[in-house]
Amino acid sequence: MGRSKSSNQWLQEHFNDEFVKQAQIQGFRSRAVFKLQEIQQKDNVIRPGMNVVDLGAAPGAWLQYVKRLLKGQGRIVGLDILPIEAIDGVHCVQGDFREESVMAELSRVLENIPVHVVLSDMAPNLTGNKAIDQPASIYLAELALEMAEAVLSPEGCFVVKVFQGEGFDDYKREVGQLFSKVLIRKPKASRPRSNEVYILGKGFKKHN
């Protein structure tokens, strides 16, 4: 069966994309790396010596970039329900972090060390129907925030992808209750027609 017109347009756009080409040249697994790179360049979220948890980490481009930033000092853990091809020096946990067994494996890998940064580039499988996609996006962002609240050390940072739309303002307020500073970032690598943005929470207010 032949590809649809929209599918062909997407493929053409994808392979002509400057960020796709740069990712291939620089050895990164996806163009998404440049979204985190721009946030990092503006906000200096990740520094050597930090321990970082990346949610929805497959295929692993963010993990590759974080590894470069840490320069061998610190620990990186990637979680995803999809398999992640091994990256030397990076711990990958496959599974749904809502499950106790997956959280137990994460705790084992972290060995009670402090977590300084939680990243989430998670997104639902988009249907094109905003009434379905928007709540699904907010739901994943809520899960990421719950994880951050559970594992972050005081003054830690949180970076999460969220779609603007219904529920966005309420979610941003939730982040603001847990972090001293909240910023919105729309990286150049986010396609202009996409309503995705990244919420950055700095200065986690740890509650005992």
C-alpha positions in Angstrom: 0.0 0.0 0.0 1.4 3.4 -1.0 2.1 6.2 1.5 -0.5 8.9 2.0 0.2 12.4 0.7 0.6 13.7 4.3 3.0 10.9 5.1 5.1 11.7 2.0 5.1 15.4 3.0 6.3 14.5 6.5 9.1 12.3 5.2 10.2 15.1 2.8 10.2 17.7 5.6 12.0 15.3 7.9 14.9 14.5 5.6 15.2 18.2 4.6 15.2 19.3 8.3 18.5 21.1 9.3 18.3 19.6 12.8 17.9 16.0 11.4 21.0 16.6 9.3 23.0 18.1 12.2 22.0 15.2 14.5 23.3 12.7 12.0 26.5 14.6 11.5 27.1 15.0 15.2 26.2 11.3 16.0 23.0 12.0 18.0 20.1 9.6 17.7 17.4 12.2 17.1 16.9 15.9 16.3 15.3 16.3 19.8 18.8 16.8 21.2 18.9 20.3 20.0 15.8 21.2 22.1 17.7 20.3 25.3 20.9 21.9 23.9 19.2 25.3 23.5 17.6 25.1 27.0 21.0 24.1 28.4 22.8 27.0 26.7 20.2 29.5 28.1 19.7 28.1 31.5 22.8 26.0 32.4 20.6 23.2 33.9 23.2 20.4 33.8 26.8 20.6 35.1 29.5 18.0 35.8 29.0 16.2 39.0 25.2 16.2 38.8 23.0 13.1 38.7 20.2 13.1 36.1 17.1 11.1 35.4 15.6 11.2 31.9 12.0 10.1 31.5 10.8 8.8 28.1 14.5 8.7 27.1 14.3 6.5 23.9 15.9 6.6 21.5 18.6 8.2 23.7 19.7 11.5 22.1 19.2 13.4 25.4 21.2 10.8 27.2 24.0 11.1 24.7 24.0 14.9 25.2 23.8 14.8 29.0 26.7 12.3 29.0 28.8 14.9 27.1 27.9 17.6 29.6 28.7 15.6 32.7 32.2 14.7 31.4 32.4 11.5 33.4 31.3 13.2 36.6 27.8 12.2 37.7 25.3 9.6 36.9 22.7 9.4 34.2 19.6 7.1 34.2 17.2 6.8 31.3 13.7 5.3 31.6 11.4 4.3 28.8 8.8 1.7 28.1 10.7 1.2 24.8 14.1 -0.4 24.7 17.1 2.0 24.5 20.2 0.9 22.7 23.1 0.8 25.2 25.2 3.9 25.8 28.5 3.4 27.6 28.3 4.9 31.1 24.5 5.4 31.0 22.1 3.3 33.0 18.9 2.5 31.2 15.8 1.0 32.8 13.0 -0.3 30.5 9.5 -0.3 31.8 6.6 1.9 33.0 7.7 4.0 36.0 4.2 3.8 37.4 5.0 0.2 38.3 6.6 -0.6 41.6 9.2 -3.0 40.0 10.5 -0.2 37.7 10.7 2.3 40.6 12.6 -0.4 42.6 15.1 -0.8 39.8 15.5 3.0 39.5 16.2 3.1 43.3 18.7 0.3 42.9 20.6 2.1 40.1 20.6 5.4 42.0 21.9 3.8 45.2 20.5 6.6 47.4 22.5 9.3 45.6 20.9 12.8 45.2 19.1 13.5 41.9 19.8 17.0 40.7 17.8 17.1 37.5 14.7 15.3 36.1 14.1 15.6 32.4 11.0 14.6 30.5 10.5 14.7 26.7 7.6 12.3 26.9 4.7 12.8 24.4 1.6 10.8 23.7 1.1 9.0 20.4 -0.6 11.9 18.6 -3.9 11.3 16.9 -4.4 14.8 15.5 -7.4 15.2 17.7 -6.8 17.9 20.3 -9.5 16.6 22.5 -7.5 13.4 22.9 -4.0 14.6 22.5 -4.1 17.5 24.9 -5.3 15.6 28.0 -2.8 12.8 27.2 0.0 15.4 27.1 -1.0 16.9 30.4 -1.3 13.4 31.9 2.3 12.5 31.0 3.5 15.8 32.3 1.7 15.2 35.6 3.4 11.8 35.9 6.8 13.4 35.2 6.1 16.0 37.9 5.1 13.3 40.4 8.4 11.6 39.6 10.4 14.8 40.1 8.7 15.4 43.4 9.5 11.9 44.5 13.2 11.8 43.6 14.6 15.4 43.3 17.0 16.7 45.9 16.4 20.2 47.3 17.2 23.0 44.8 17.0 20.5 41.9 15.8 21.3 38.4 12.9 19.9 36.2 12.5 20.2 32.5 9.3 18.8 30.9 7.6 19.0 27.5 4.0 20.1 27.6 1.5 21.0 24.9 -0.1 24.4 25.2 -3.8 24.2 25.5 -6.5 23.2 28.0 -4.9 22.3 31.4 -1.6 24.0 30.6 -2.0 27.0 32.9 -3.1 24.8 35.8 -0.1 22.6 35.2 2.3 25.5 35.2 0.8 26.7 38.5 1.5 23.2 39.9 5.1 23.4 38.9 5.3 26.9 40.4 4.2 25.5 43.8 7.1 23.1 43.8 9.9 25.2 42.4 11.2 28.7 43.2 11.4 29.8 39.6 9.4 28.6 36.5 10.4 29.4 32.9 8.8 28.6 29.5 11.1 27.7 26.6 10.2 27.2 23.0 13.4 25.9 21.4 14.1 26.6 17.7 14.2 22.8 17.1 10.5 22.6 18.1 8.6 22.8 14.8 6.8 26.1 14.5 3.4 24.5 13.9 3.8 22.4 17.1 2.2 23.8 20.3 4.9 22.0 22.4 6.9 24.1 24.9 9.2 23.1 27.7 8.5 24.2 31.3 11.7 24.6 33.4 11.4 24.5 37.1 14.5 25.7 39.1 15.0 25.4 42.9 12.9 22.5 44.0 11.3 23.1 47.3 11.6 19.7 49.0 8.8 18.9 51.4 9.5 16.4 54.1 
